[in-house]
Amino acid sequence: MTRRWIGLAAICGVAACHKVQPGDPLGGLSATDRAQFDSGLAVFDNTFTPQVGLGPLFNASRCGECHEDPVTGGNGDEVEHHAAVFHPERAGAMCDELADKGGPVFQDSVTPALHAALGIDREPRPAIATVVAERSTPDIFGFGLLDAVPDSVILSYADPNDTNHDGISGRPNRFFDGRLGRFGRKALVPTLREFNAGAFSAEMGITSPSVPEEGTVAGNPLPTGTDPAPDPELSARGLELTDAFVRLLAPPAPLKQSREARRGRDLFAQVGCTGCHVPTLRTGDNPIPALSHKEVAAYTDLLLHDMGPQLADICFGLAKPSEFRTEPLMGTRLATQFLHDGRAKTLEQAIEMHGGEGMRSRDLFEALPAADRAALLAFLKTL
Amino acid sequence: MHRVTFISAVLFVAPLVLRAQQPTVPHDSVQGAVHAVDVRARSVDVMTGVGYALRVVHLQVPATVPITSREAGQRESIKLSELKPGDVIRAVFGGRRTGFVAYTIERVGRMESGVESKP
């Protein structure tokens, strides 16, 4: 009897000590959801070839080719290119995402068949593009929880006219049908499901029931014979499984905070970082219990903020060139490059590059004694 | 031409003419933002898509197409020229050999102010 109790206590102890590791699913999944997660991982890591639909324009041949570090679903060192035309004089419709010219994602690879037909090695960028922006590969851990946050929670943090005079005026981006956006570096895409389906098309040239038509080459139809696989190239089931994998990926558990890191957490709030990097968001009702009414330590408000002219690149939906969505900081300790294009190689550099609405906090950070700056950075490295 | 022959001919030809004007694919619908309006050519470009897979749907808008605006719970008729870039519209359309042709267009709001909807 005693031995049984000791064994049970040991099992409970191991379970209690088990920290969610990068790539783990959310805790408390049903057997069905767990099976979907596992099957979805297989689709996410499946390598597509031209024979089964890859391309003819693409950035990668599998999702896990970019989202790979330290495990599938993580970040990556790949950089891709987006382009747009900014028309500041066109009130209400300032951005042309070049959708009729192949945009906004301009793929950097082509299949041998397309190369043979057109002699190109990547999708041509239209001459009218005012900016071609680089985009690094973020991790996607915890994105299902971000998807489950009600619109009302996000909108509650919006202060477009800075009525509280704190110098921070977050505002929502919206998709073209008017729905609130939240995914992507400019917060254009309303739901994770759409983001995933769109990525199959934009990143790999894979059609699906959600995006049944192949893209163009800079707005021109594909040359005959360059896309031999029948559409849709990914089944509804494949899309559903991939979506389940991404949706059910857990955010990495924060590391145990040292005394220094705890002090850094307080400093993070004191210098105003939490004005945009809101520490926690709460999810709403969700058919998946593991996503329903959960606190997620996302450190984002999912709103757009002006980050100043130095970081400005493309417009996107309502987002102006200098506006970016507050980057979630969950999983920050796993990142090896920072900001939307990876230009910052350290967290300190990333903070120093904050302009616009982030300038005041940046200045306060830079004015801190060295030990306090180190404490704040130590805190960020626990996330 | 004899009046009976003429009427018979009209009755025979009219359905063929009307059928030629019908869409060749089933009705489809789109909700998106007005990207551009060409009043002279009677066309409107609608920005839509899924995630980053964006597309522009080019719609011909015959003069007979009802265009309405739904604001403050009221629905009123408006002209094509009253549609502006950034307006969110819901269009029902069909396909012809010459492209997509709108059946109805309803303005449901502005992109920047948001629209409650499901895709």
Interface residues (C-beta under 8 A of the other chain):
Chain A: R90 A91 G92 A93 D96 E97 A99 D100 G103 P104 V105 P172 R174 F176 D177 G178 R179 L180 F183 G184 L188 V189 P190 T191 E194 F195 N196 A197 G198 A199 S201 A202 S210 V211 E213 G215 G317 L318
Chain B: Q31 G32 A33 V34 H35 D45 V46 M47 T48 G49 V50 G51 Y52 A53 L54 R55 V56 K84 P85 G86 D87 V88 V108 G109 R110 M111 E112 S113 G114 V115 E116 S117 P119
